Amino acid sequence: MTEQPLGPFPKPESYQPIVQRLKDMIERNNWKDKFERAVHDAYKTGVEDMTNISSLTDYYNFLNYFVLWVPKEDETGAFVYNMLGTMYFVLDQKTVRDFQSPIKPSSYPPPPLTELSKWIVDFAGAMGQFLDTPQSLTEESLQTFYTAENYNVDAYVVPEGGWLGHSFNEFFARKFLPGTRPIDGPSNPAVIASPGPLASYLQTHAPVDGKVLEAKVIPGQTYLEVNIKKHSDGKHRLIPTRGLVSPDSAGYQFCQTRGLIVIDSPKVGKVAVLPVGMAQVSSVVLSVKEGDEVKKGDELSYFQFGGSDIVLLFQAQSKVKILANEHKHYRVGEQIAIAHIAE
């Protein structure tokens, strides 16, 4: 059953340290009116996710619940995004946006994060610490991912003894069963394969064969642009902004924590693969290092909790033609492009 609307969220005797830090920051900087207005404006949109969050105290209570939340899903596979979106929907409101670092690059290197943006990064880190514990995955929560759309949990390797006793982050970084995702054009180096369907699978795979010239993680912000969508039941809910075609408001690709893996392909040339974190994904874990030889489809990196995107960059002389369609779901290893390099 879909767990909408969210909450209500109980008021604790005392807030978790990361939530108390936000409360203290708001009071110290005389931001309370601005944040009250942000919550009010978000609530007045009528989105169902905000039904039980109509005041700043409600928002504190939500954050206190969220930082130790055991992730679970509903049948639509959208509940995790509902939770993420609710946090960022308030932070995206006009009255508090200027307290955060801009997401569009204006200079390099970028200036230090604002106090609020640094808090958002640290909140993601606090969540990540809990999600690294066995308490973050229960028998009940695990079952919800088996019944949710898009997760296809039966297609993944299960550790000996099952998932219970493991952390949610271990579950979220699960690997496909061998042979479940064949690679298109394994003997044709001009065929460029999908590095991953990041809506439901948080690993990045090599789109081409070649040698790893560079592999590093670039620290950054945690950000999620959230919009409102009317669903078939007539209710308005929050959705993250993402897609094959970058929106006019794109910018998080330049500010978010991201990985950078440069592959030198003998036939395609240099290919840069940038797994870009989104929202609570502030941890990009590399699976390769400089000097490694990779085959098309090999794992390059993985994310932990949240959502993410991938940016691929090619040299102009590679003459890459994108074959992927914007609204089609591509599995790992499916062809998305082809290179036309003169022999």
N, C-alpha and C positions, 0 to 999 in steps of 0.2 A: 504494500500500500504506500502511495506517495506521502511523504511526511511534510506536507505543506498545510498551513503556514508554519514557519519556523517559530520555535519557542512556545509559551513564554519562558524566559530564562530566569532562574532564581537569583535573588540578591544574596551574595555570600556574606559571612561575618567579616571577612577581610578579603581583599582582592589579591590575585596572584601578583608577584612583584612587577612583572612586565606591564600589567594593567594599571597598577598603582602608579607606576612611573609615568604613564600617559596622563592620568588624572592630575598628578602633581605638576606636570609640564603645562597642562592647560590652565591650571590655576595660577601658576607662577608667571605665565606670559599674558594673563588676562584675556585668554582666548575663549572663555566659557560661553559667552554670548554667541560667538561665531560657530562654535561646535553645536550648541543647542539649535541654532538656525540650520546647520547642515543636516542634523538628524530630522528636524521638523520638515525641511524641504524634501528629504528622501522619503519620509513617511507620507507626505501629502501627494506623492506621485501615485499612490494607490497600489504599488506592487505588493503582491502577497507576501514576499519575503520579509517586508518591513512591518507586517501586521502587528507584531508584538514589540516593536522598537520605535517608540514615539517620543522618547526623551533621551537626554544624554546618559542618565542613570541606566536606562534600558540598554543603551549601547555598551556601557561598561560591563553590564551583566552578561551581554552576549559575548563580548571579547573574553571575559573570564571563563565562560563555558567553552568557547572555541579553542582557546590555547591548550586545553587538555581534552579536546574532543576525540572520541574514538571514531574514525571515519567509517561511514556506511553509505550505501546507495539506495535508490528506489528503482522501480522497474524501468524508468526512462533513462537511467544512467546520468542524471543531471543534478543529483542532490549535493554532491561534493562541490560542484560549481555554484549551486545556490548559496552554500555556506561561504565560500570564498567571495562571491559577488556581493553578499550582504555587507561584509567588512569594508570592501573597497567602494561600494556605492556611496556610503557616507563620506569617505575620504575624497571621493571625486566631486563632491558638491562645491559650488563656486566659492562659498564663504571660507572654506579651509584649504582650497587648492593652492593658494599663494604661500602657504606655510611649508610647502613641499618643494623639493628640488625639481626643476623643469625636466621633462622627459625628452625634449628635443635637444640635440647637441648644439651648443652655441660656441663652445671653445674646447680645445684639447690641450692638456688634460682637463677634464671637467672639475669644477670647484668642489670642495667638500660638501657632503650631504647636509641639508638642513637638519635641525634637531628632530623635527617630526619625521622626515624621511629616514633618518637613522633609526628612530624608534620602530618604524614599520619593518625595516630590515631585521632588527633585533627581535621583534615579535615573531617573524617567520623563523628565526633561529630558535626561539623558545618552543615554538610548536615542533620544530624538527627534533629537538632533544626528547620531547615526549614520544614522538613517532618512531624514535629509535629504540623504544622500550617494548617488552612483550605485552605490557598493559594496553598498548595501542591497537591490538588486534585480538578480538574475541570470537568465540564460535558463532555468536549471533551476527556480529558485524561482517565476518568473513562470508557467511551465507548470502548476504545481500549483494555481494559482487558476483556471485554465481547466477543470480536471477536478474541482474541488471543488463540492459541492452549495451552492446558495444564492448563489454569487457572480455567476453570469450575466454573465461578463466580455464575452461577445460582444455584449451590449446596450449597451456603452459606447463612447464616442469613444476612438479610438487616435491618439496624436499622430503627426505626419508622421515617418516613419522608424522607428516602433515605440516600445515602452517602454524597450528597453535603452538605457542612457545616462541615463535618468531615475532619480529616487530612488523608494524605496518609498512615501514620503509623497505624492509626486505621483501615483503609481499608485492609492493608497488613496483619494485625493480625486477620482477620475475622474468624468466626467459622462456621463449617459445620452445615447444617440443621439437626435436630434430625432424626436419622434413615437412613441417607444417607451413612454412613460408618459403617456397622455392624461389630462386633468383632468376629473373628474366635475362636472357642473353648472357649466360655465364662465360661463353667462349667468344663473345663479341664485345671488345673493349669500348666500342663507341656507344653501346647501350648504357644509359644512366638510370640507375634504379632508385626507387623511393627509399629514403633513409629511415622512414618510420611513420606510422599513422598516430600522431601524438595525442589524438583525442582520447585514446584508450590504452596506449602503450608507450612507456616513457623511456625507451632506449633509442639510440641513434646508431644507424648502421652505415657502412661505407657505400656511397653511391657508385664508386668506381674502384678498379684495382690501382695499386700504386704504393709509393713509399711515403710515410708520414714525415713531412719536413718540419712541422711545428705542431705542438699540442699543448694548450694551456687553458686555464680558466681566468676569465676577466671579471673581477668582482664588480657589483653594481647595486642598483636599487631593487626593490620588490614593488611591482606595479601591476595593476590590472584595470583596463578600461572596461567599464560595465555599461550596458545599455538595456533598455526595456523592450520586451517583445510580448505581443499578445498571442497567447496560445489558443489551440483549437477549442478549449473549454471556456474561452472568453476571459480568462484571468491573465493578468499581466505579471510576468516574472522577469528576473534579471538574467542576462546572458553575457558572457565575455565577448569582446570584440576580437575576432581572429579570422583567418581565412587565407586562401591562396593569394588573393589580391590584397595588398596592404591598403588599409583605409587612409583617407586624407589625413586623419589625425595620427598616423603612424609615428612612432618615436621610441616606444619602449624597447625596440630592437637595439637601440643605441645606448640605452641606459640600464637595462636589466642585466643581472648576472648571466653570463653566457660562456660557452666554451668556444674555442677556436682550434680547429684541426685542419691543417693544410696538407693535401695529398697531391703528390706529383705522379700523375698518370702518364705512362709512356704514349698513350694514344689520345688522351683528352687534354693533357696539359695540367696546369695547376688548378686544383679545385679546393675551395675553402668551404668547410662545413661548420656552421655556427649553430649549435643547439642553444636556443635562447629560453631562459627561464621565464616563467610568467606567474605573478602573484607569489604564493608561498614557496614556489620552486626557486630557492636561492642557493641550491646545491647542485652543481653539475659535476658529476664524478667521471673522470676520464678513464677509459679502458685501454688506451694506447699511449705510446710515448714516441718522441722523436726518434726516427730511424727504423721504426717498425714497418714491415711489409704487410699490407692488408689486401684481402680479396674483396671483391664486390659482395656486400651482405655481411661482412664481419662487423662485430660490435665496436663502436668507437667511444661511446659514452652512455651514461644513463642519468636520469633525473630522479629526484625523490618527490615527495608529496606535492600535488598541485597540477598545473597545466603547463604547456610549453609549445614552442614553435621551432622550426628549423629554417635557417637561411642558407641557400647554396649560392656560391659565387664562382663564375667561370671566367677564364680569360677570353677576350674578344676573338682571338684567333682560333679558339676552339669551335666557333660557329655552332653553338649549341642551339637546337630547336626544341622548345618546350612542347611536349605532346600531352601533358596532363590537362584535364578539364577542371575548372574551378569547383564544381559541385560534386565531383566524383570522389569516393573514398578509395584511396590507394593503400594497399597493404605493403608491408616491408618487402622489398625486392621486386615489386612491380615496376615496369618501365614507365618513366615519367618524362624522359627527354632522350635526344640522340645528338652526338657530336659529329661534325663534318670536317675533319682535319685532313688536309691533302697529304697523301702518302709521300 
